[in-house]
Amino acid sequence: MAHSKLTPEDQKFWDWSVDDLANYDVPAIVDHVLRTTGQQKLTWIGHSQGNAQAFMALSTNPDLASKVKLMIAIAPTARLGELP
């Protein structure tokens, strides 16, 4: 809600996808935690969509993946076929 240029009333404010979360938010979260704690690696504990974002980010960004020593995926989202 504290975007530097847009407000929630602007249509572009809402123009984002899970790809953006994986490409920008996950790396920012990981780097912030490591910078704040002074650790070199962290354990990611995620739930549902947070896991999807982490799987996407870690599988496409080797530098980011090297900063995560363990990922615990609780209730990961998955689609196995057509849903009734």
C-alpha positions as CSV (number, residue, x, y, z in Angstrom):
1,M,0.0,0.0,0.0
2,A,3.0,2.3,0.3
3,H,4.1,2.1,-3.3
4,S,6.5,4.9,-4.2
5,K,4.4,6.2,-7.2
6,L,1.1,4.3,-7.4
7,T,-2.0,4.1,-5.2
8,P,-4.5,1.3,-4.9
9,E,-6.8,3.3,-7.1
10,D,-4.4,3.0,-10.0
11,Q,-5.1,0.0,-12.2
12,K,-1.3,-0.5,-12.7
13,F,-0.9,-0.9,-8.9
14,W,-2.7,-4.3,-9.2
15,D,-0.8,-5.4,-12.4
16,W,1.4,-8.1,-10.9
17,S,1.6,-11.9,-11.0
18,V,3.1,-14.8,-9.0
19,D,6.1,-14.6,-11.3
20,D,6.7,-11.1,-9.9
21,L,6.5,-12.4,-6.4
22,A,9.0,-15.1,-7.2
23,N,11.4,-12.8,-9.2
24,Y,11.4,-9.8,-6.8
25,D,9.7,-10.5,-3.5
26,V,11.3,-13.8,-2.6
27,P,14.9,-12.6,-3.3
28,A,14.2,-9.4,-1.4
29,I,12.8,-11.4,1.6
30,V,15.8,-13.7,1.7
31,D,18.4,-10.9,1.4
32,H,16.6,-8.9,4.1
33,V,16.6,-11.8,6.5
34,L,20.3,-12.6,5.9
35,R,21.3,-9.0,6.2
36,T,19.3,-8.5,9.4
37,T,20.5,-11.7,11.1
38,G,24.1,-11.7,9.8
39,Q,23.7,-15.3,8.7
40,Q,25.0,-16.7,5.4
41,K,22.1,-19.1,4.8
42,L,18.5,-19.5,6.0
43,T,15.8,-22.1,6.3
44,W,12.6,-21.2,4.4
45,I,9.4,-22.5,6.0
46,G,6.5,-21.8,3.7
47,H,2.8,-22.5,3.4
48,S,0.7,-22.9,0.2
49,Q,1.4,-20.0,-2.2
50,G,4.6,-19.0,-0.3
51,N,5.9,-22.4,-1.3
52,A,4.9,-21.9,-5.0
53,Q,6.8,-18.6,-5.0
54,A,9.8,-20.2,-3.3
55,F,9.9,-23.2,-5.7
56,M,9.7,-20.9,-8.7
57,A,12.4,-18.5,-7.3
58,L,14.8,-21.2,-6.1
59,S,14.5,-23.3,-9.3
60,T,15.3,-20.3,-11.6
61,N,17.8,-18.4,-9.5
62,P,20.9,-20.4,-8.5
63,D,22.4,-17.5,-6.5
64,L,19.3,-17.3,-4.5
65,A,19.1,-21.1,-4.0
66,S,22.7,-21.0,-2.6
67,K,21.4,-18.8,0.3
68,V,18.8,-21.4,1.4
69,K,20.1,-24.4,3.3
70,L,16.7,-26.0,3.9
71,M,13.1,-25.5,2.6
72,I,10.2,-26.9,4.5
73,A,7.1,-26.8,2.3
74,I,3.9,-27.1,4.4
75,A,0.8,-27.7,2.3
76,P,2.4,-26.9,-1.0
77,T,0.0,-25.9,-3.8
78,A,-0.3,-28.5,-6.6
79,R,-2.7,-29.3,-9.3
80,L,-2.8,-32.9,-10.4
81,G,-5.5,-32.7,-13.0
82,E,-9.0,-31.5,-13.6
83,L,-10.8,-30.5,-10.5
84,P,-14.5,-31.4,-10.2
